[in-house]
Amino acid sequence: MIYDFNQVINRYNTNSVKWDKTEKLFGDKDILPMWIADMDFACPKPVINAIKERTEHGIFGYTFRSKNYFV
């Protein structure tokens, strides 16, 4: 699988703490927000697909880790 780390994702006006709260917190919108550990990369498709598959059954109770968790 190839991942494109050069893809730029504009996260302004997406309720991003990193990009939308910097000016309010520090009084300057033109600083590099290195104060928070937030990635600006899209989630890999296999992760998105796994989350979608897990949520399709519609039940979100307490679960335990199955053997597949450790594979």
Secondary structure, 3 states (H helix, E strand, C coil): CCCCCCCCCCCCCCCCHHHHCHHHHHCCCCCCCCCCCCCCCCCCHHHHHHHHHHHCCCCCCCCCCCHHHHC
